[in-house]
Amino acid sequence: MKPGNAISRLLTSRSGMTLVETLIASVIAVIVLGGAGMLMFQSVHTQRDAELLSYANNAAREKIESLKALGYENIPVGETEETTDDGNFVLLTDVVSDTDPATGFPLRVKTITVKVYTARERVFGAEAPGAASAEQEAGLVTTHVTRIHKRGL
């Protein structure tokens, strides 16, 4: 056996993986696992956002239902700001007594708007109620609007 034959046999042997093949397989594995990790991270993030929106919607609905329970005459016109019991959200409620744009006479309708902000992003005292700053808009989670009609004459 010649010494050159042993070296050429080692170089042309296909019995094992070469370093290049191992590196390529490792890069492919990293790309696949990285993509799966990003997908899992995005899934958790989306689930958290959906949960936040659900809680915010429930807070807005509860506020509107509590105002409706007062009855048309007892719903105070104006703006109020309150924090939920758990401290996670700030509710900015605006009640307006609607008027006919042509005559200016009351329409016997009150419009209730409830904006729900995340409490950690809300800037207390930075703006007058109703004048949402850019920081407040960034923390805005949901807005609910409903109308209450006065019954009878």
C-alpha positions as a printed Julia matrix, in Angstrom:
153×3 Matrix{Float64}:
   0.0    0.0    0.0
   1.4    3.33  -1.02
   1.32   6.27   1.43
  -0.55   8.42  -1.14
  -3.37   5.89  -1.34
  -4.16   6.14   2.38
  -4.46   9.93   2.23
  -6.58   9.89  -0.9
  -8.81   7.23   0.64
  -9.35   9.4    3.75
 -10.17  12.44   1.61
 -12.62  10.6   -0.62
 -14.18   8.43   2.09
 -17.93   9.04   2.65
 -18.18   7.0    5.83
 -18.46  10.06   8.14
 -19.63  13.69   8.06
 -17.16  16.36   7.19
 -16.73  19.54   9.19
 -18.5   21.57   6.49
 -21.54  19.25   6.55
 -21.67  19.48  10.34
 -21.54  23.29  10.23
 -24.31  23.46   7.6
 -26.51  21.11   9.64
 -25.87  23.22  12.76
 -26.82  26.45  10.96
 -30.04  24.89   9.66
 -30.89  23.62  13.16
 -30.27  27.08  14.66
 -32.5   28.73  12.04
 -35.33  26.24  12.61
 -35.11  26.39  16.41
 -34.8   30.19  16.35
 -37.94  30.45  14.22
 -39.82  28.15  16.56
 -38.67  30.22  19.54
 -39.81  33.46  17.92
 -43.17  31.87  17.12
 -43.61  30.82  20.76
 -42.62  34.31  21.97
 -45.11  35.94  19.58
 -47.84  33.54  20.68
 -47.33  34.42  24.35
 -47.29  38.14  23.5
 -50.52  37.86  21.49
 -52.21  35.91  24.27
 -51.23  38.6   26.8
 -52.62  41.34  24.54
 -55.89  39.44  24.09
 -56.22  39.01  27.84
 -55.53  42.72  28.41
 -58.17  43.68  25.85
 -60.69  41.31  27.42
 -60.18  42.8   30.89
 -60.38  46.34  29.5
 -63.6   45.59  27.61
 -65.14  44.12  30.77
 -64.16  47.22  32.78
 -65.75  49.51  30.16
 -68.93  47.41  30.01
 -69.24  47.38  33.8
 -68.88  51.18  33.9
 -71.54  51.66  31.22
 -73.91  49.21  32.93
 -73.46  50.96  36.28
 -74.35  54.3   34.67
 -77.35  52.83  32.86
 -78.59  51.4   36.15
 -78.8   54.95  37.56
 -81.48  55.86  35.02
 -81.42  58.65  32.46
 -82.12  61.52  34.87
 -79.46  60.46  37.38
 -76.56  60.0   34.96
 -74.3   63.0   35.6
 -73.14  64.95  32.55
 -69.39  65.6   32.42
 -66.09  63.78  32.66
 -64.85  61.49  35.38
 -61.63  59.57  35.81
 -61.2   56.52  37.98
 -58.85  53.62  38.44
 -60.14  50.06  38.5
 -60.06  48.23  41.85
 -57.07  46.15  40.77
 -55.18  49.29  39.67
 -54.5   47.97  36.17
 -56.68  50.41  34.22
 -57.82  54.02  34.24
 -61.33  54.71  32.95
 -61.99  58.13  31.46
 -65.77  58.52  31.21
 -67.44  61.35  29.31
 -71.23  61.83  29.42
 -72.74  64.36  27.01
 -76.38  65.41  26.73
 -77.02  65.41  22.98
 -78.67  68.36  21.26
 -80.25  68.87  17.86
 -77.57  70.52  15.7
 -80.16  72.57  13.79
 -82.16  73.91  16.74
 -79.86  73.43  19.73
 -82.68  71.79  21.7
 -81.92  68.73  23.83
 -82.65  65.42  22.11
 -83.33  63.52  25.33
 -80.3   61.36  24.58
 -77.08  61.08  26.55
 -73.94  59.72  24.94
 -71.59  57.82  27.23
 -67.99  57.34  26.1
 -65.66  55.21  28.2
 -61.96  55.13  27.29
 -59.83  52.54  29.04
 -56.1   53.12  29.47
 -53.45  50.93  31.0
 -52.67  52.52  34.35
 -48.87  52.32  34.03
 -48.9   54.3   30.76
 -51.48  56.88  31.81
 -50.01  60.27  32.68
 -52.06  61.58  35.59
 -52.51  65.32  35.66
 -50.52  65.88  32.47
 -53.54  67.08  30.54
 -57.02  68.26  31.32
 -59.57  65.42  31.2
 -60.61  64.76  27.64
 -57.41  66.17  26.12
 -55.51  62.95  25.56
 -51.79  63.38  25.07
 -49.64  61.18  22.87
 -48.59  59.2   25.97
 -52.22  58.62  26.89
 -53.12  57.52  23.37
 -50.26  55.02  23.47
 -51.8   53.49  26.61
 -55.34  53.47  25.2
 -56.66  49.93  25.2
 -60.3   50.31  24.14
 -63.13  52.8   23.73
 -66.84  52.06  24.24
 -69.63  54.43  23.22
 -73.32  54.01  23.98
 -76.42  56.18  23.96
 -79.13  56.31  26.61
 -82.57  57.55  25.55
 -85.02  59.24  27.9
 -88.35  57.43  27.91
 -91.73  59.1   27.91
 -92.63  62.68  27.06
